[in-house]
Amino acid sequence: MTGEITEYIVAEGGRGGLGNASLASANRKAPGFALLGEEGDQREIILELKVLADVGLVGFPSAGKSSLIAAISRAKPKIADYPFTTLVPNLGVVTAGDFTYTVADVPGLIEGASLGKGLGFDFLRHIERCQAIVHVIDCATYEPGRDPVTDLEIIEAELAAHGGLEDRPRMVALNKVDIPDAAELAEMTRDDIAAKGYQVFEISTKTSVGLKALVSAMAKLVQERRELAAQVEKPRVVLRPKPVGRKTGDEFTIKKQGDGAGGFLWRVRGAKPERWIKQTDFGNAEAVGYLADRLNRLGVEAKLLELGAVAGDAVAIGAGDAVIFDFAPQIETGAEILARRGEDERLITQRPAVGRRKEMDAAYHAAKQVDMALAGYESETEPEEINSDFDD
């Protein structure tokens, strides 16, 4: 996100539900249910800030980057004589005549930063959005194996390994020339660095030597970059929203999969079926019947039959926490719903225990009639049917 009013949706809210008045139709005149609202997205988001500055100061720890930004701007970064004093970027606003630009002092770099060593990632991510890079090189270090040319090569190698910074113009500031040995070393290596194509400035943040020339050169470089960026035509953003309410091909898919217990199930995937499942109150029989009507109109039942599904097969709609139910084809759709509110007579089935009890009662009364006939008694009235509508 780099624009001034750039927006990005990281977590969408769920669709709202519908009251029963919105679900009334010629077949269902007084619905006894409502469609539930959907849950919104829940995510853990990590926002990573990348400093946006015109010039980025890079270099080894304790090279004097924070001292430089403090000397040329009103920024007040933490300055100390130990490595990694800077742990977060510091921004400074620099004025050169009537031209103003920003400079970023970012955490120090060591060899292997592109692989995450030291504060490598913290350093490199902030350089990505800078328009120009200034190498701040410590000419007064006494660490073995360190010299301005070697330091420059190591830093450039890390920038190249990170990638994406090849087009950024560079400058080199040989710092701490107020120290005699450092000034001598800077004079010895200046031509070698310039031969590599860099503008080289000998500076001292303590005595302000060379700072005016460096500030002017950075201003000129930033101005050129801004003019170049203004000439580049920005790509036109074309919005192509997805059509709503229009079929865009297959609205669902069905696959036969193992259920993990030696059996199988038919898995239905699709935006509409999965959304309808979330909207359904499965504690309301009429709502379940409404769901069956919607799935049938979408063609889910016909597709299941086409693929070979039979009554009683397990059907799962969705992934992960999918709703699983037994396939019961040929439920009548389109007929007027005459049941009480909250019920659907198409889904009313007799429980097995009730059926067994009725069969046992019928057999008992039939046997009793036979016994009475054999005993010479004639039943004056038909035996009263006993309603045993309860479970064993």
Secondary structure in CASP SS format (residue, H / E / C, confidence):
PFRMAT SS
TARGET T0000
AUTHOR 0000-0000-0000
METHOD secondary structure of the structure
MODEL  1
M C 1.00
T C 1.00
G C 1.00
E C 1.00
I C 1.00
T C 1.00
E C 1.00
Y C 1.00
I C 1.00
V C 1.00
A C 1.00
E C 1.00
G C 1.00
G C 1.00
R C 1.00
G C 1.00
G C 1.00
L E 1.00
G C 1.00
N H 1.00
A H 1.00
S H 1.00
L H 1.00
A C 1.00
S C 1.00
A C 1.00
N C 1.00
R C 1.00
K C 1.00
A C 1.00
P C 1.00
G C 1.00
F C 1.00
A C 1.00
L E 1.00
L C 1.00
G C 1.00
E C 1.00
E C 1.00
G C 1.00
D C 1.00
Q C 1.00
R C 1.00
E C 1.00
I C 1.00
I C 1.00
L C 1.00
E C 1.00
L C 1.00
K C 1.00
V C 1.00
L C 1.00
A C 1.00
D C 1.00
V E 1.00
G E 1.00
L E 1.00
V E 1.00
G C 1.00
F C 1.00
P C 1.00
S C 1.00
A C 1.00
G C 1.00
K H 1.00
S H 1.00
S H 1.00
L H 1.00
I H 1.00
A H 1.00
A H 1.00
I H 1.00
S C 1.00
R C 1.00
A C 1.00
K C 1.00
P C 1.00
K C 1.00
I C 1.00
A C 1.00
D C 1.00
Y C 1.00
P C 1.00
F C 1.00
T C 1.00
T C 1.00
L C 1.00
V C 1.00
P C 1.00
N E 1.00
L E 1.00
G E 1.00
V E 1.00
V E 1.00
T E 1.00
A E 1.00
G C 1.00
D C 1.00
F E 1.00
T E 1.00
Y E 1.00
T E 1.00
V E 1.00
A E 1.00
D E 1.00
V C 1.00
P C 1.00
G C 1.00
L C 1.00
I C 1.00
E C 1.00
G C 1.00
A H 1.00
S H 1.00
L H 1.00
G C 1.00
K C 1.00
G C 1.00
L C 1.00
G H 1.00
F H 1.00
D H 1.00
F H 1.00
L H 1.00
R H 1.00
H H 1.00
I H 1.00
E C 1.00
R C 1.00
C C 1.00
Q C 1.00
A E 1.00
I E 1.00
V E 1.00
H E 1.00
V E 1.00
I E 1.00
D E 1.00
C C 1.00
A C 1.00
T C 1.00
Y C 1.00
E C 1.00
P C 1.00
G C 1.00
R C 1.00
D C 1.00
P H 1.00
V H 1.00
T H 1.00
D H 1.00
L H 1.00
E H 1.00
I H 1.00
I H 1.00
E H 1.00
A H 1.00
E H 1.00
L H 1.00
A H 1.00
A H 1.00
H H 1.00
G C 1.00
G C 1.00
L C 1.00
E C 1.00
D C 1.00
R C 1.00
P C 1.00
R E 1.00
M E 1.00
V E 1.00
A E 1.00
L E 1.00
N E 1.00
K C 1.00
V C 1.00
D C 1.00
I C 1.00
P H 1.00
D H 1.00
A H 1.00
A H 1.00
E H 1.00
L H 1.00
A H 1.00
E H 1.00
M H 1.00
T H 1.00
R H 1.00
D H 1.00
D H 1.00
I H 1.00
A H 1.00
A C 1.00
K C 1.00
G C 1.00
Y C 1.00
Q E 1.00
V E 1.00
F E 1.00
E E 1.00
I C 1.00
S C 1.00
T C 1.00
K C 1.00
T C 1.00
S C 1.00
V C 1.00
G C 1.00
L H 1.00
K H 1.00
A H 1.00
L H 1.00
V H 1.00
S H 1.00
A H 1.00
M H 1.00
A H 1.00
K H 1.00
L H 1.00
V H 1.00
Q H 1.00
E H 1.00
R H 1.00
R H 1.00
E H 1.00
L H 1.00
A H 1.00
A H 1.00
Q H 1.00
V C 1.00
E C 1.00
K C 1.00
P C 1.00
R C 1.00
V C 1.00
V C 1.00
L C 1.00
R C 1.00
P C 1.00
K C 1.00
P C 1.00
V C 1.00
G C 1.00
R C 1.00
K C 1.00
T C 1.00
G C 1.00
D C 1.00
E C 1.00
F C 1.00
T E 1.00
I E 1.00
K E 1.00
K E 1.00
Q E 1.00
G E 1.00
D C 1.00
G C 1.00
A C 1.00
G C 1.00
G C 1.00
F E 1.00
L E 1.00
W E 1.00
R E 1.00
V E 1.00
R E 1.00
G C 1.00
A H 1.00
K H 1.00
P H 1.00
E H 1.00
R H 1.00
W H 1.00
I H 1.00
K H 1.00
Q H 1.00
T C 1.00
D C 1.00
F C 1.00
G C 1.00
N C 1.00
A H 1.00
E H 1.00
A H 1.00
V H 1.00
G H 1.00
Y H 1.00
L H 1.00
A H 1.00
D H 1.00
R H 1.00
L H 1.00
N H 1.00
R H 1.00
L H 1.00
G C 1.00
V H 1.00
E H 1.00
A H 1.00
K H 1.00
L H 1.00
L H 1.00
E H 1.00
L C 1.00
G C 1.00
A C 1.00
V C 1.00
A C 1.00
G C 1.00
D C 1.00
A E 1.00
V E 1.00
A E 1.00
I E 1.00
G C 1.00
A C 1.00
G C 1.00
D C 1.00
A C 1.00
V E 1.00
I E 1.00
F E 1.00
D E 1.00
F C 1.00
A C 1.00
P C 1.00
Q C 1.00
I C 1.00
E C 1.00
T C 1.00
G C 1.00
A C 1.00
E C 1.00
I C 1.00
L C 1.00
A C 1.00
R C 1.00
R C 1.00
G C 1.00
E C 1.00
D C 1.00
E H 1.00
R H 1.00
L H 1.00
I C 1.00
T C 1.00
Q C 1.00
R C 1.00
P H 1.00
A H 1.00
V H 1.00
G H 1.00
R H 1.00
R H 1.00
K H 1.00
E H 1.00
M H 1.00
D H 1.00
A H 1.00
A H 1.00
Y H 1.00
H H 1.00
A H 1.00
A H 1.00
K H 1.00
Q H 1.00
V H 1.00
D H 1.00
M H 1.00
A H 1.00
L H 1.00
A C 1.00
G C 1.00
Y C 1.00
E C 1.00
S C 1.00
E C 1.00
T C 1.00
E C 1.00
P C 1.00
E C 1.00
E C 1.00
I C 1.00
N C 1.00
S C 1.00
D C 1.00
F C 1.00
D C 1.00
D C 1.00
END
